[in-house]
Amino acid sequence: MNFDKILQGRRSIRKYKKKAIPWKKLAFILDAARYSPSAGNLQNWRFIVVDKEELKDKITSACLGQKWMNKAPIHIVVCSDNSTIDKFYKSSKFPTQNCAVAIQNIMLKAHTFGIGSCWVGAFDERAIKRDLKIPGNVSVEAVITLGYSDQKLTMPRRLDLGTLLSFNEFGNKDSDSMFPLKK
Ligand SMILES: Cc1cc2nc3c(=O)[nH]c(=O)nc-3n(C[C@H](O)[C@H](O)[C@H](O)COP(=O)(O)O)c2cc1C
């Protein structure tokens, strides 16, 4: 699969087949996280792989009852170990940003194996910490569901580049001084 196909073809999957993910594939998917960049190379991301039905049920209710989640064969609970981060980057955005980039690597790697995923960010952190025995210095950053997709989806609307870009000042859409020869 070429890179653009991987980027553009990944979708958030919320309907999964009852088919297990082979451990070897799961290991490769998780390993992709290790290559992510991180502030100060702190690599604060930690991953709890959950396959027990009763725990997935608990995670599903902690994720504000997003009922589709417990049909996914695997939940990856993405945590941040903040014990080192707090020393260097107290109250910065880095812990979350580092985990976010690792999550993207995981989801894209899963997609290359034909495995669907969904990033779930709406959850009751206290409930997940309690249910999975996560210690105090570790925060929950996201849950990723993983499994073989049982739905075909088209890409939800993307804003065009013109909406996203400014040149030299926020909101300035005139790029002529930057790219005088572009026409
Ligand atoms: C930070 C973050 C939080 C998200 N939280 C949820 C969530 O709680 N539940 C859900 O179903 N999807 C969630 N999503 C998935 C988005 O809804 C999805 O990425 C978006 O609609 C675009 O669709 P696509 O991923 O198929 O391109 C989240 C995505 C991100 C990046």
The ligand as an SDF file (V2000), in Angstrom:
LIG
                    3D

 31 33  0  0  0  0  0  0  0  0999 V2000
   -8.9410   13.0710   19.8610 C   0  0  0  0  0  0  0  0  0  0  0  0
  -10.0040   12.2270   19.1960 C   0  0  0  0  0  0  0  0  0  0  0  0
  -11.0770   11.7810   19.9400 C   0  0  0  0  0  0  0  0  0  0  0  0
  -12.0640   10.9750   19.3470 C   0  0  0  0  0  0  0  0  0  0  0  0
  -13.0550   10.4660   20.1350 N   0  0  0  0  0  0  0  0  0  0  0  0
  -13.9890    9.6530   19.5820 C   0  0  0  0  0  0  0  0  0  0  0  0
  -14.9770    9.0350   20.3950 C   0  0  0  0  0  0  0  0  0  0  0  0
  -15.0130    9.2020   21.6170 O   0  0  0  0  0  0  0  0  0  0  0  0
  -15.8830    8.2300   19.7960 N   0  0  0  0  0  0  0  0  0  0  0  0
  -15.8580    7.9680   18.4470 C   0  0  0  0  0  0  0  0  0  0  0  0
  -16.7040    7.2120   17.9750 O   0  0  0  0  0  0  0  0  0  0  0  0
  -14.9190    8.5310   17.6420 N   0  0  0  0  0  0  0  0  0  0  0  0
  -13.9760    9.3560   18.1660 C   0  0  0  0  0  0  0  0  0  0  0  0
  -12.9800    9.8840   17.3720 N   0  0  0  0  0  0  0  0  0  0  0  0
  -12.9470    9.5700   15.9330 C   0  0  0  0  0  0  0  0  0  0  0  0
  -13.4420   10.7530   15.0800 C   0  0  0  0  0  0  0  0  0  0  0  0
  -14.8260   10.8820   15.2340 O   0  0  0  0  0  0  0  0  0  0  0  0
  -13.0460   10.5260   13.5990 C   0  0  0  0  0  0  0  0  0  0  0  0
  -11.6520   10.4840   13.5000 O   0  0  0  0  0  0  0  0  0  0  0  0
  -13.5910   11.6130   12.6750 C   0  0  0  0  0  0  0  0  0  0  0  0
  -14.9830   11.5930   12.6310 O   0  0  0  0  0  0  0  0  0  0  0  0
  -13.0460   11.4800   11.2520 C   0  0  0  0  0  0  0  0  0  0  0  0
  -13.3530   10.2220   10.7090 O   0  0  0  0  0  0  0  0  0  0  0  0
  -12.1880    9.2640   10.1560 P   0  0  0  0  0  0  0  0  0  0  0  0
  -11.3080    8.8970   11.3280 O   0  0  0  0  0  0  0  0  0  0  0  0
  -12.8830    8.0660    9.5740 O   0  0  0  0  0  0  0  0  0  0  0  0
  -11.4060   10.0050    9.1230 O   0  0  0  0  0  0  0  0  0  0  0  0
  -11.9840   10.6670   17.9530 C   0  0  0  0  0  0  0  0  0  0  0  0
  -10.8860   11.1190   17.2090 C   0  0  0  0  0  0  0  0  0  0  0  0
   -9.9020   11.8760   17.8160 C   0  0  0  0  0  0  0  0  0  0  0  0
   -8.6920   12.3070   16.9990 C   0  0  0  0  0  0  0  0  0  0  0  0
  1  2  1  0
  2  3  1  0
  2 30  2  0
  3  4  2  0
  4  5  1  0
  4 28  1  0
  5  6  2  0
  6  7  1  0
  6 13  1  0
  7  8  2  0
  7  9  1  0
  9 10  1  0
 10 11  2  0
 10 12  1  0
 12 13  2  0
 13 14  1  0
 14 15  1  0
 14 28  1  0
 15 16  1  0
 16 17  1  0
 16 18  1  0
 18 19  1  0
 18 20  1  0
 20 21  1  0
 20 22  1  0
 22 23  1  0
 23 24  1  0
 24 25  2  0
 24 26  1  0
 24 27  1  0
 28 29  2  0
 29 30  1  0
 30 31  1  0
M  END
$$$$
